[in-house]
Amino acid sequence: MLFISSKTLQLSPEITYRYFFSPASNPEIPTILFLHGFPSTVTDFASQLEHLKTAGYGVLAPDLLGYGGTSKPCDVNEYTWKKLSDHIIQILNAESVSTVIGVGHDLGSWFLSRLYHLHPTRFAGLAFLDVGYSAPGNRFDVELINKMTREMTGEERFRSWDFFTSEEGMMLMDQNVESILSLMHASPEIMAANLGPADKTKEWVSQGRVASTQCIGSEDGDLYLREKVAVFREGGWRGPTNWYKALKDNLSWNIEKDMKKELEVPVLVLGCGKDEMTVAAFQDQMTRPWAKAGYRFEVVDAGHWVMLEEPWQTNKLLMEFINTIN
């Protein structure tokens, strides 16, 4: 991203983060923290970073652990919410940023949900893109999530977790990087048909199938996919899939079980009307009961990659939300 420079910060002998940071134009203007999901890197927020930076806001967006230019430890125990949260706080401290407005997408929304509760005084607001707030207090249970989506929509939506958390799945993705990335950026119908039902993701990737890139909002989708394939071909999939494994195995339960559920800062949820996996109404139901200091829910006519598909509307809604806090 030519409009903002990247930085690196070594947190320990084993862990180094790459992140993009631009300070606010004056101390009264907030800094916005962006947390990406799977499979992603900070560059998927390029439109938002440029827009907010131009408007004078501070922006800070790391490649999260296991991704892009950041370290990729193989040990799944390095991917607990406590360790991941401590990393982000160290970066904020290094840049002398005391409070932020957090923006999460996909698994980044799960991370934001825990980062807030571990460090509530560091947040002035929370914005969730596509995936809403995940309240702590219950063990993570992907089988329960599939049961709930089956009851709401008639179909299981997250059997792909079986694939993402298996050694075979990781190896198949390493062998067929373009295949899995094309599926993750395909039309909502293709994504739902091949990420929701049992064994469909494995079938797709093992056959090396490649979908048209229809959900990235760029005129040059082929270039976008090629660049992303290069990033994941170099970095591999163990780091990214460790996020899923840590969740599925409840490695953070010891700190999650006693967390508060309530959100004591303003909250925005951008549901994605075309995403057949997450279901916007479900994300609203997950979040609304816990937002105690102001809540806004909007549905954008987009699939999973809302910030890429509808950058103008995403930027507009984020700016409106930020300005209500500022």
Sequence and secondary structure as in RCSB ss.txt:
>XXXX:A:sequence
MLFISSKTLQLSPEITYRYFFSPASNPEIPTILFLHGFPSTVTDFASQLEHLKTAGYGVLAPDLLGYGGTSKPCD
VNEYTWKKLSDHIIQILNAESVSTVIGVGHDLGSWFLSRLYHLHPTRFAGLAFLDVGYSAPGNRFDVELINKMTR
EMTGEERFRSWDFFTSEEGMMLMDQNVESILSLMHASPEIMAANLGPADKTKEWVSQGRVASTQCIGSEDGDLYL
REKVAVFREGGWRGPTNWYKALKDNLSWNIEKDMKKELEVPVLVLGCGKDEMTVAAFQDQMTRPWAKAGYRFEVV
DAGHWVMLEEPWQTNKLLMEFINTIN
>XXXX:A:secstr
 TTS EEEEE SSS EEEEEEE  SSTTS EEEEE  TT  GGGGHHHHHHHHHTT EEEEE  TTSTTS   S 
GGGG HHHHHHHHHHHHHHTT   EEEEEETHHHHHHHHHHHHSGGGEEEEEEESS    SSS   HHHHHHHHH
HHHSS   THHHHHTSHHHHHHHHH HHHHHHHHTS HHHHHHHHSSTTHHHHHHHTT      SS  S HHHHH
HHHHHHHHHH SHHHHHHHHHHHTTTTHHHHTT    B S EEEEEETT TTT HHHHHHHHGGGB S EEEEEE
S  S HHHHSHHHHHHHHHHHHHHH 
